[in-house]
């Protein structure tokens, strides 16, 4: 009789361990997929800005929508690619403007910036754009609602990109 209880308890323990391992693998897979999607969106946006606006004539413009998952901390233009920003929530909430010859993105759990073009290279144009990022759900009611509704925690940005001067490209949100 005691042998049966040992098998039952062992089966339950093994089932719990298998469930935890499978859950961890699924979370890692979703995280990896979201990172890849964000990186691809960022890379495509950079390529569109350079090819469709930066190297074109003055007043050339385009509209683009980019979507970033909640893993993205910040996206901005900068010349200083070696040190990430510290207090980004205020920069994003106050719609402050960044400026530089590199477009950079940072994930919330990383210390390093992902910049295009790769430093020490710089773009031909100076980009002026607002700091973009996915605020924590405590700061952004839309992300809180999406989480409650069980929708993907993704933030869409409608951007208008326009070359305003010889080497100046301005990006604004709408």
Secondary structure as a PSIPRED ss2 file (coil, helix, strand):
# PSIPRED VFORMAT (PSIPRED V4.0)

   1 X C   1.000  0.000  0.000
   2 X H   0.000  1.000  0.000
   3 X H   0.000  1.000  0.000
   4 X H   0.000  1.000  0.000
   5 X H   0.000  1.000  0.000
   6 X H   0.000  1.000  0.000
   7 X H   0.000  1.000  0.000
   8 X H   0.000  1.000  0.000
   9 X H   0.000  1.000  0.000
  10 X H   0.000  1.000  0.000
  11 X H   0.000  1.000  0.000
  12 X H   0.000  1.000  0.000
  13 X H   0.000  1.000  0.000
  14 X H   0.000  1.000  0.000
  15 X H   0.000  1.000  0.000
  16 X H   0.000  1.000  0.000
  17 X H   0.000  1.000  0.000
  18 X H   0.000  1.000  0.000
  19 X H   0.000  1.000  0.000
  20 X H   0.000  1.000  0.000
  21 X H   0.000  1.000  0.000
  22 X H   0.000  1.000  0.000
  23 X H   0.000  1.000  0.000
  24 X H   0.000  1.000  0.000
  25 X H   0.000  1.000  0.000
  26 X H   0.000  1.000  0.000
  27 X H   0.000  1.000  0.000
  28 X H   0.000  1.000  0.000
  29 X H   0.000  1.000  0.000
  30 X H   0.000  1.000  0.000
  31 X H   0.000  1.000  0.000
  32 X H   0.000  1.000  0.000
  33 X H   0.000  1.000  0.000
  34 X H   0.000  1.000  0.000
  35 X H   0.000  1.000  0.000
  36 X H   0.000  1.000  0.000
  37 X H   0.000  1.000  0.000
  38 X H   0.000  1.000  0.000
  39 X H   0.000  1.000  0.000
  40 X H   0.000  1.000  0.000
  41 X H   0.000  1.000  0.000
  42 X H   0.000  1.000  0.000
  43 X H   0.000  1.000  0.000
  44 X H   0.000  1.000  0.000
  45 X H   0.000  1.000  0.000
  46 X H   0.000  1.000  0.000
  47 X H   0.000  1.000  0.000
  48 X H   0.000  1.000  0.000
  49 X H   0.000  1.000  0.000
  50 X H   0.000  1.000  0.000
  51 X H   0.000  1.000  0.000
  52 X H   0.000  1.000  0.000
  53 X H   0.000  1.000  0.000
  54 X H   0.000  1.000  0.000
  55 X C   1.000  0.000  0.000
  56 X C   1.000  0.000  0.000
  57 X C   1.000  0.000  0.000
  58 X C   1.000  0.000  0.000
  59 X C   1.000  0.000  0.000
  60 X C   1.000  0.000  0.000
  61 X E   0.000  0.000  1.000
  62 X E   0.000  0.000  1.000
  63 X E   0.000  0.000  1.000
  64 X E   0.000  0.000  1.000
  65 X E   0.000  0.000  1.000
  66 X E   0.000  0.000  1.000
  67 X E   0.000  0.000  1.000
  68 X E   0.000  0.000  1.000
  69 X E   0.000  0.000  1.000
  70 X C   1.000  0.000  0.000
  71 X C   1.000  0.000  0.000
  72 X E   0.000  0.000  1.000
  73 X E   0.000  0.000  1.000
  74 X E   0.000  0.000  1.000
  75 X E   0.000  0.000  1.000
  76 X E   0.000  0.000  1.000
  77 X E   0.000  0.000  1.000
  78 X E   0.000  0.000  1.000
  79 X C   1.000  0.000  0.000
  80 X C   1.000  0.000  0.000
  81 X C   1.000  0.000  0.000
  82 X C   1.000  0.000  0.000
  83 X C   1.000  0.000  0.000
  84 X C   1.000  0.000  0.000
  85 X C   1.000  0.000  0.000
  86 X C   1.000  0.000  0.000
  87 X C   1.000  0.000  0.000
  88 X H   0.000  1.000  0.000
  89 X H   0.000  1.000  0.000
  90 X H   0.000  1.000  0.000
  91 X H   0.000  1.000  0.000
  92 X H   0.000  1.000  0.000
  93 X H   0.000  1.000  0.000
  94 X C   1.000  0.000  0.000
  95 X C   1.000  0.000  0.000
  96 X C   1.000  0.000  0.000
  97 X E   0.000  0.000  1.000
  98 X E   0.000  0.000  1.000
  99 X E   0.000  0.000  1.000
 100 X E   0.000  0.000  1.000
 101 X C   1.000  0.000  0.000
 102 X E   0.000  0.000  1.000
 103 X E   0.000  0.000  1.000
 104 X E   0.000  0.000  1.000
 105 X E   0.000  0.000  1.000
 106 X E   0.000  0.000  1.000
 107 X E   0.000  0.000  1.000
 108 X C   1.000  0.000  0.000
 109 X C   1.000  0.000  0.000
 110 X C   1.000  0.000  0.000
 111 X C   1.000  0.000  0.000
 112 X C   1.000  0.000  0.000
 113 X C   1.000  0.000  0.000
 114 X E   0.000  0.000  1.000
 115 X E   0.000  0.000  1.000
 116 X E   0.000  0.000  1.000
 117 X C   1.000  0.000  0.000
 118 X C   1.000  0.000  0.000
 119 X C   1.000  0.000  0.000
 120 X C   1.000  0.000  0.000
 121 X C   1.000  0.000  0.000
 122 X C   1.000  0.000  0.000
 123 X C   1.000  0.000  0.000
 124 X C   1.000  0.000  0.000
 125 X C   1.000  0.000  0.000
 126 X E   0.000  0.000  1.000
 127 X E   0.000  0.000  1.000
 128 X E   0.000  0.000  1.000
 129 X E   0.000  0.000  1.000
 130 X E   0.000  0.000  1.000
 131 X C   1.000  0.000  0.000
 132 X E   0.000  0.000  1.000
 133 X C   1.000  0.000  0.000
 134 X C   1.000  0.000  0.000
 135 X C   1.000  0.000  0.000
 136 X C   1.000  0.000  0.000
 137 X C   1.000  0.000  0.000
 138 X C   1.000  0.000  0.000
 139 X C   1.000  0.000  0.000
 140 X C   1.000  0.000  0.000
 141 X H   0.000  1.000  0.000
 142 X H   0.000  1.000  0.000
 143 X H   0.000  1.000  0.000
 144 X H   0.000  1.000  0.000
 145 X H   0.000  1.000  0.000
 146 X H   0.000  1.000  0.000
 147 X H   0.000  1.000  0.000
 148 X H   0.000  1.000  0.000
 149 X H   0.000  1.000  0.000
 150 X C   1.000  0.000  0.000
 151 X C   1.000  0.000  0.000
 152 X C   1.000  0.000  0.000
 153 X C   1.000  0.000  0.000
 154 X E   0.000  0.000  1.000
 155 X E   0.000  0.000  1.000
 156 X E   0.000  0.000  1.000
 157 X E   0.000  0.000  1.000
 158 X E   0.000  0.000  1.000
 159 X E   0.000  0.000  1.000
 160 X E   0.000  0.000  1.000
 161 X E   0.000  0.000  1.000
 162 X E   0.000  0.000  1.000
 163 X E   0.000  0.000  1.000
 164 X C   1.000  0.000  0.000
 165 X C   1.000  0.000  0.000
 166 X C   1.000  0.000  0.000
 167 X C   1.000  0.000  0.000
 168 X E   0.000  0.000  1.000
 169 X E   0.000  0.000  1.000
 170 X E   0.000  0.000  1.000
 171 X E   0.000  0.000  1.000
 172 X E   0.000  0.000  1.000
 173 X E   0.000  0.000  1.000
 174 X C   1.000  0.000  0.000
